[in-house]
């Protein structure tokens, strides 16, 4: 929907480098913007803000059209479709003109809107055992495997019946019970160790994913800070009626 032209350098009549410019086009709104800045960071910020403004305007445009479509359908059912359709089209056209005109003439210096205050986000990742924050894409935690429950000793040592005791089988039965219990404990310890190793691997991979995400966030915030500092300096120059700052804005 939004197309960017190629980044071009600008030069003064004397051949000195004066900055950069780029053309943006929104096919849906049929609007074109030429953006200029002496610094590529500032130009990136202007591009970002223009895209945000267009996204908002386009969303309003679609919402308005959808509302009018519903109104037209309702009007058609009531037998007044032709008259109301014409009125709705006229109203829609008028509103679109007002929106377009408002955006076109809004030249007030709104320094807050020029700054980049958007938090760092990524598309939510898909991973077998790592949970991600839905809004920021930040890794939250690793889902660990549950450790097996330790065998209950009493389950392996049911009472030996009186009849088998008097037959002299009690000692043999107790040894068999003890062997079964020790075997179950051995299997449990092996399973627990294997799961602990798997959980340690999961935790290590989660930490790696989180550190990588945090590094990208810090890089983004550093660039955002540099850009916003340049906007602050531009605002100060603008307030002091600096000719270049006014032209830059």
BELKAFEN-V654426 format. One record per run of one state. SS is the DSSP state (~ for helix, > for strand, _ for the rest). FROM is the first residue (numbers start at 1). LEN is the number of residues. Records with the same first field share a line. If there is no record, write none. Layout:
SS=FROM-LEN ; FROM-LEN
This chain:
_=1-1 ; 5-3 ; 12-5 ; 27-4 ; 38-2 ; 78-3 ; 106-5 ; 115-15 ; 133-6 ; 143-10 ; 157-5 ; 167-3 ; 240-3 ; 249-1
>=2-3 ; 8-4 ; 17-10 ; 31-7 ; 130-3 ; 139-4
~=40-38 ; 81-25 ; 111-4 ; 153-4 ; 162-5 ; 170-70 ; 243-6
